[in-house]
């Protein structure tokens, strides 16, 4: 199968795969061990290093180390870190992205990934797809596929998966994309998705991302005890993982647990991930519910 940047695949293979499966600390550890044989390898190592720090919400590390003199390929990650750490700057950042998408910076696929990620968080899925359009990069394809699934366009996601498979069927990203498509397909495909996640756990290690993937499969199959076991293992790894907490909320309702159990996970989610889209949407619904309740009490 074809692979991009074949010259650096062996040197950064573990770094990349740890990042893709959500093992961010191990990604950082491996990146710091790498002794690059070329400037390109060193640069790509730094790309994944800073992305892992961002995934861990260690934004200050990125903001302190990437400056105006840093390589162009690293600049997008400073933008992404600033987006997450400075909500008051987001409108300005979006304006900068809109302009940058039309100039030479857009030739940098790292910029495309960052821009699409920010648009995704802003729920501007059309703009996210626009910046990713016709980019011959496996990560961009995987992100495109995720956006299609978010838009409930499973048909388009399947087409994107086929393109990824033709490019590199064995790649970790392609296998993950297959699992995401299987989950959204439901039915017997849920078990296929579970096996993909389990194979990755056996090959690498269990991570919050992979365990949440398995838990989603279990919930879809009404295997609630198995889902709880997977989610508990994920909580042991990171008690503030937002996906785990959200799945715990859903699972506690399926299992008929007392309301305070779900409320406890929800409170923890608010405390640790106040800016998470799920929390923001929940708080908006709370405000709307209270508004309607007040209207009803006034007319009663």
Secondary structure, DSSP 8 states (H G I E B T S, - for coil): ---TTHHHHHHHHHHHHHHHTT-HHHHHHHHHH---SSHHHHHHHHHHHHHHHHHTT-HHHHHHH--TTS-HHHHHHHHHHHHHH-GGGHHHHHHHHHHHTTSGGGG-HHHHHHHHHHHHHTT-HHHHHHHHTT---HHHHHHHHHHHHHTT-HHHHHHHHHHHHHHHTTSHHHHHHHHHHHHHH-TTHHHHHHHHHHHHHHHS---HHHHHHHHHHHHHTT-HHHHHHHHHHHHHH-TT-HHHHHHHHHHHHHTT--HHHHHHHHHHHHHH-TTSHHHHHHHHHHHHHHHHHHHHHHH-
